[in-house]
Amino acid sequence: MNNILAGNDFPLDAFNPYAIAKGIAARLKEKRLSMRLTQQALAKRSGVSLGSLKRFENQYEISLKHLLQLAVVLHATEEFATLFPVNQFTSMDELLKSTGKKQPKRGSQNA
């Protein structure tokens, strides 16, 4: 299977993993600069290697662990809490409708 980040053949940036990663890297760099941190200083404070930080800022590739470590130093962890929100029901009817659906078996692609 091809790496989903490798190409940019998605028509819309909002659904393009490469463009999303590029945007995150750009915002990280902007935040780093606004805090007057060099790449080396951020790498040292976060425990992420300088090479990994450079790779992220230039090639938009990083592990989740390292991204979280950088986010802690840059005071940007709250966004991760909203990454995969759980359904919030606004009425009892919505809750009852949702419980009536059969849950797909683990690994099943039928939803």
C-alpha positions in Angstrom: 0.0 0.0 0.0 1.3 3.4 -0.9 2.1 6.0 1.8 -1.0 8.3 2.0 1.3 11.3 2.8 3.6 10.7 -0.1 1.5 12.1 -2.9 -0.7 15.1 -3.2 -3.3 13.8 -5.7 -6.2 14.8 -3.5 -8.4 17.5 -5.1 -9.2 19.4 -1.8 -6.6 20.4 0.8 -9.1 19.8 3.6 -9.0 16.1 2.8 -5.4 15.9 1.7 -3.2 14.3 4.4 -0.1 15.9 2.9 -1.6 19.4 3.0 -2.9 18.9 6.5 0.6 17.8 7.7 2.2 20.7 5.9 -0.2 23.1 7.6 0.5 21.7 11.0 4.3 21.9 10.4 3.9 25.5 9.2 1.9 26.5 12.3 4.5 24.7 14.6 7.3 26.6 13.0 5.4 29.9 13.3 4.7 29.2 17.0 8.4 28.2 17.6 9.5 31.5 16.0 7.0 33.5 17.9 8.4 32.0 21.1 11.9 32.9 19.9 13.1 29.3 19.9 15.6 27.9 17.6 15.1 24.5 16.2 18.0 23.3 18.4 16.4 24.9 21.5 13.0 23.3 20.8 14.6 20.0 20.1 16.5 20.1 23.4 13.5 21.2 25.5 11.1 18.6 24.0 13.5 15.7 23.9 12.9 15.3 20.1 16.0 15.0 18.0 17.0 18.0 15.9 16.8 15.8 12.8 13.2 14.8 13.6 12.2 18.4 14.1 13.9 19.5 10.9 12.3 16.6 9.0 8.9 17.7 10.2 9.4 21.4 9.4 10.7 20.5 5.9 9.1 17.2 4.9 6.1 17.2 7.2 6.9 13.8 8.6 6.9 13.0 12.4 5.8 10.4 14.8 2.8 11.1 17.0 4.9 10.8 20.1 7.3 13.4 18.9 4.5 15.7 17.7 3.0 15.5 21.2 6.4 16.2 22.8 6.7 19.4 20.7 3.2 20.4 21.4 3.8 20.3 25.2 6.7 22.7 24.9 4.8 25.0 22.6 1.7 24.9 24.9 -0.5 23.4 22.1 -1.8 20.2 23.6 -5.5 21.2 24.1 -6.2 20.7 20.4 -5.4 17.0 20.7 -8.3 16.6 23.1 -10.8 17.4 20.4 -9.2 15.4 17.6 -11.7 12.5 17.7 -14.8 13.8 19.5 -17.3 11.4 21.0 -20.9 11.9 19.9 -22.7 14.3 22.1 -26.5 13.8 22.1 -28.7 16.8 22.3 -31.9 14.9 23.0 -33.1 11.6 24.3 -34.5 10.8 20.8 -31.0 11.0 19.4 -29.6 8.8 22.1 -32.3 6.2 21.6 -31.8 6.2 17.8 -28.1 5.7 18.2 -28.5 2.7 20.5 -30.9 0.9 18.1 -28.2 0.6 15.5 -26.2 -2.6 15.3 -22.5 -2.0 16.0 -20.2 -3.4 13.2 -17.9 -6.2 14.2 -14.3 -5.3 14.8 -12.5 -5.1 11.5 -15.7 -5.0 9.5 -15.8 -2.4 6.8 -19.6 -2.4 6.5 -20.9 0.6 8.4 
